[in-house]
């Protein structure tokens, strides 16, 4: 049973990642661009350094990523409200093209979720919340430790 559950879960994660890549490509973005945009939309404005940490990129690729997103009209650089000598990267409005491209999958997922009763939804969303924290902690651990340490 465990291997079946693992396989189902891995297929799910692969499908989510594949959809993210396809959605990014449909909007002339890279998968990392879409990932960074999602981080900004969920977390709000942040410094380029913080965005680099969150995406796992170094400063050079992060600068190029911000340039691409800014040229596409998805983000802008703005003065940091706490220190005008610094900048933050902030999302610009709602990305209409991304919303259009991702809408069909969102609608299908919505239909699936409507098939669950409130108690089942509570379990699902509890799982999503707790799994998010577990994955974030695991990613942080991978970033801060080297294999074999």
N, C-alpha and C positions, 0 to 999 in steps of 0.2 A: 504494500500500500504506500509506503514512504517513497519509493522510487517513482510510483505513478504520480503522487502529489508533487514531487520535485519536478517531474517532467512537465506536468500541467503548468506549474508556476513559471518554469523557464520558458515555456512556449508563450505564456502571457507576457512576460517581460520582453521577449524577443519581438512580439507583435507590437507592443507599445513603442519600443525603440525603432522598429522598422517604420511605423507610422510617423514618428517624429522626424526621421530622416526624409521620408517622402514628402511630408508637409513642408519641411525646410526647403527642400529642392524645388518644390512647386512655387515657392516664393523667392527663388533665387538667393536663398540663404544656405549657409552650411549648418550642419546639425549642432555644432557648438554655438553658432550665432543664435539659433532658436533657443538653445538651453540657457544662454546668457540672458536673452530677452525675457524668458520665463522667470529667471531669478530676479531680474529687475522689477517685473510686474508684480511678483509675489512679495518681495522684500522692500521695494521702494528704492529711491536714489541711494547710491553708494559710491565711494571713491573707486577710481580705477584699480587701486591696489586691493581693495576688498573684493571687487569683481574678479580679479585675478585669482585670489584665494578660493573664492566660491566655485570658479570654473576649473581650477587646477592648472591654469595656464601661467606662463611666465609673463613678465611685463611687456616684452616686444609683441608677442602674439595677441595679448590683451589690447594693446593700443591699436593694432590692425583690426581686431574684432570690433572695437568701439567705432573706429573709422567706418567700417562697412555698415554697421547698424545706423550710424549717423547719416551716412550718404543715402541709405534706403529710407530715411525718415522715421525710424523706429525709436531712436533715442537722441538726446542732446547732452552736451556738456554744459554745466551750469556752475556758477560760483557756489562754493560750499557755504551754506548759511552761517556756519560756526567759524569759518576762517576764509575770508575772501581771497586769500592767496592760493587756495586749493580749489579743485573742481570736483564735482560729483557727476556721475552719469545717471540720467533719469529717463524713464520711458516717456514717450510723447504720445498722449492720447491712447486710443484703442487701435491696435493694428488691424485695420479692416480687411486687408488682403489675407492675413493669417487667419482671421476669424472666418472668412469665406472658405478658405481651403480646409480648415479643421472642422467646420460645422457638421459635415455629414457624419464623421465619427462621433462627435459629441452628441449628436441626435440619437445615434444608435445606442451609445452607452446610456443615455437618458432613458431610452425605451427599456433597456435591460434593468436599470435601477428601479424603474416604476413597477417592475414585476416583483419586487421584494416588499415585504411588510415592514412596518417601522422598526420592529425588533431586529430583523435581519439587517436592515440598513444601519442600525446602531452598531451591530457587530462589524459590519464591513468598514464603516468609517472609523471605528476604534482601531481596527487592524491597520487601515491606511495611516492613521495618526501615529500609532506606535511603531509601525514599520519605517515610516519616514525618519523618526528619531534614531532608530537602530541603524539604518543605512547611513545617515549623516554621521553618526558616531564612528561607524566602521570606516567610512571614507576619511574622516579626520585621522583616525588611527593609521590608516595606510599612508596618508600624507606625511605623518610625523615620525613614522618608524620605517626602517629599512628592512627588507627581508633578511632573516638570519640574525637580527639583533636580539 
